[in-house]
Amino acid sequence: MPRNLPEVWQPGWATPGVRTAALLALALTLVGCGGDEPSAGSDATVSAEPAAPPAGPSLEEAGCDVERASKVVEQCKVCHSVEAGAANLTGPNLYGVVGRAAASKDGFAYSKVLRESGIVWDLETLDAFLASPLTYLPNNRMAFGGVTNADDRQAIVCLLNTLR
């Protein structure tokens, strides 16, 4: 192997256990990408984007715990973008999610159960969903165990409510 590569790419950069753990983490992250759902562009992909709600308040104006919100939203950003106009990632962009019908973000192939749920994301439904996505909506494809800490969920929901 060439010696001009970064140290992490040199032979012996990690033990086999570390490499295995890293590959397992990557595989688990990608689990939410697959499934038996139609590909983007098929009739099942919802493309109607509702009108954008008025601009939301700042985190401070909304009474959010700014420090907590800034920290806990990082776990969401592993799979979701949160900036206006940003691309969907493993999960859909969460900008403007509050007040939006579930499975209505353009360009994302949602699971059948989410498309047929009839959910409109408000503060209460987001809190319940984030507590345990698979308990709240069985057979959805969000590969995430949930946010068990109520204060962390409140901070995430508060932050999401400002993204409009």
Secondary structure, DSSP 8 states (H G I E B T S, - for coil): --TTS-GGGSTTSS-HHHHHHHHHHHHHHHGGG-SS---TTSTTS-------------TTTTT--HHHHHHHHHHHTTT---STT----SS---TT-TT-BTT-STT----HHHHTS--B--HHHHHHHHH-HHHHSTT----------HHHHHHHHHHHHH--
